[in-house]
Each structure stands twice: as structure tokens, then as C-alpha cells.
Amino acid sequence: MMDGLDQALIHEYIFINKKIDRIKRALGYAKKMFNNQSFIGSSLAYTDEGATPIRPPRIEDAVISFVDLEQLYSQTIIILEFKKYQFRKFVRNLSVEQCIQLMNNNMEQKLEVKVMNEIRQIEEACGHRFGLYVEEAIEQPINNEDVLSTMEQVLGMNL
């Protein structure tokens, strides 16, 4: 049985399009806010409390912040598109029954292990491709005989 983190990761991969769309909307909103920002100040503005001086943001600071944010969002979208492409390649090789189980989050243990092994491989590939932290993907065996065989190999003894 999978733990909550594994289930959340599978869920994230299944609905990766929604995550990409949210980030694209956030980027669009950031662009809109930057473009609607006024860089003109006045000596005074009138509020309920009286006249107060208004200082515009420094143009250099605003531009640098916006460019950094835009690069972050763009890089995140590129990474998510890569993950989406790799996961879709994997899903195309599943049977129709397995796809239905995956989409309904009602998978047999063998399929759960297979999906998590693939996701770990994709995460490792992302790390290498985009220069991110890489955790080596260790493939989890699908059945108990494989577990015993792996333990015998690692420990060098017969169990």
C-alpha cells in the first residue's frame, strides 16, 4: 500500500496539465500587474487622513523582480512540460484497464509500484536535465520473490 506522499505525487502527475495552466495564469497575472503599475509619482496624494507623499517604486527594482519572477515561472513550465511528456509516454504503454485504474486512483499493488518506479525515473531525469537536486531512482521490486533476490544479492547470502 502506498503512503500519502506517493499518492499525492501520482495525483500531481495525473493532473499536471492543471498545474501548468495555474502557473501560466499566474504568469499572465504577474505580467498584467507589472504593465499596469505606475512608475510616476506625485509629491502629494490626498487620502482621508490628508495629504501624504507618494513615491513610485524604483524602476530598476521593479524590472529585476518581474524578470526574475517571469524566468522562474517559465522554467517551472518547461520542467512540468518535460514531466508531462515523459509520463504520457509511459501511460501510452499501459493497458486500457491499467489506465482506468490509474485515473480512478484504484490501482493494484503491481501497478502502483510500476507507476511509482516510472515517476522516480522521471524525477531523476529532470534533475539531470535541468541541473536540479537529483535523488537516485531505486526501482522497487514488484513482487516478494524479487525482494528476496535483491536482498540476497545485496547481502551476499542465501535467505
ZIZIMO-V170545 format. One record per residue. RES is the residue in one letter. SS is DSSP state (H for helix, E for strand, - for the rest). OMEGA is omega in whole degrees, 0 to 359 (none if undefined). D_CENTER is the distance of its C-alpha to the mean C-alpha in Angstrom with 1 decimal. Layout:
RES&SS&OMEGA&D_CENTER  RES&SS&OMEGA&D_CENTER
This chain:
M&-&181&23.3  M&-&174&19.7  D&-&184&18.8  G&H&180&16.7  L&H&178&13.6  D&H&178&13.7  Q&H&179&14.3  A&H&179&11.4  L&H&177&9.1  I&H&179&11.2  H&H&179&11.1  E&H&180&7.4  Y&H&180&8.1  I&H&183&11.4  F&-&183&10.4  I&H&177&7.5  N&H&180&10.4  K&H&179&10.9  K&H&178&7.6  I&H&179&8.5  D&H&178&12.0  R&H&181&11.5  I&H&178&10.3  K&H&177&13.2  R&H&179&15.5  A&H&177&14.8  L&H&177&15.5  G&H&179&18.6  Y&H&179&19.7  A&H&178&19.5  K&H&180&21.6  K&H&180&24.0  M&H&179&24.5  F&H&182&25.1  N&H&179&27.5  N&H&182&29.4  Q&-&178&29.9  S&-&178&33.5  F&-&180&34.5  I&-&179&38.1  G&-&174&39.7  S&-&181&43.0  S&-&182&45.4  L&-&171&45.4  A&E&184&43.6  Y&E&177&45.4  T&E&179&43.9  D&-&181&45.7  E&-&181&46.4  G&E&182&48.0  A&E&177&47.1  T&E&179&44.3  P&-&179&43.2  I&-&177&39.9  R&-&178&38.1  P&-&176&35.5  P&-&176&32.4  R&-&184&32.9  I&H&182&31.7  E&H&181&30.5  D&H&181&28.3  A&H&181&26.9  V&H&180&26.2  I&H&179&24.5  S&H&181&22.2  F&H&180&21.3  V&H&177&20.8  D&H&179&18.5  L&H&180&16.4  E&H&178&16.5  Q&H&178&15.5  L&H&179&12.5  Y&H&181&11.3  S&H&179&12.5  Q&H&178&10.9  T&H&179&7.3  I&H&179&8.6  I&H&180&10.1  I&H&180&7.4  L&H&177&5.6  E&H&176&9.4  F&H&179&10.1  K&H&180&8.0  K&H&181&9.6  Y&H&181&12.9  Q&H&181&13.1  F&H&178&12.4  R&H&176&14.9  K&H&179&17.3  F&H&183&17.3  V&H&178&17.8  R&H&180&20.7  N&-&178&22.5  L&-&175&22.5  S&-&179&25.6  V&H&180&25.8  E&H&179&26.5  Q&H&177&23.4  C&H&179&21.2  I&H&178&23.0  Q&H&180&22.4  L&H&182&18.7  M&H&180&18.4  N&-&181&20.8  N&-&181&19.0  N&-&188&22.5  M&-&171&22.3  E&-&184&25.0  Q&H&181&24.4  K&H&180&24.6  L&H&177&21.9  E&H&181&19.6  V&H&180&20.2  K&H&180&19.8  V&H&180&16.4  M&H&176&15.1  N&H&180&16.9  E&H&180&15.2  I&H&177&11.6  R&H&178&12.9  Q&H&179&14.3  I&H&179&11.3  E&H&178&9.5  E&H&179&12.9  A&H&177&13.4  C&H&180&10.3  G&H&180&11.9  H&H&185&15.2  R&H&186&14.5  F&H&177&12.8  G&-&180&14.8  L&-&175&12.4  Y&-&182&13.5  V&-&172&14.3  E&-&184&15.3  E&-&180&17.6  A&-&177&16.9  I&-&184&20.0  E&-&180&20.8  Q&-&179&22.1  P&-&184&25.4  I&-&180&25.9  N&-&186&29.4  N&H&179&31.7  E&H&177&33.9  D&H&179&31.0  V&H&180&30.3  L&H&179&34.0  S&H&179&34.2  T&H&179&31.3  M&H&178&32.9  E&H&180&36.3  Q&H&183&34.9  V&H&184&33.2  L&H&180&36.1  G&-&179&38.8  M&-&179&40.8  N&-&179&41.5  L&-&none&40.3
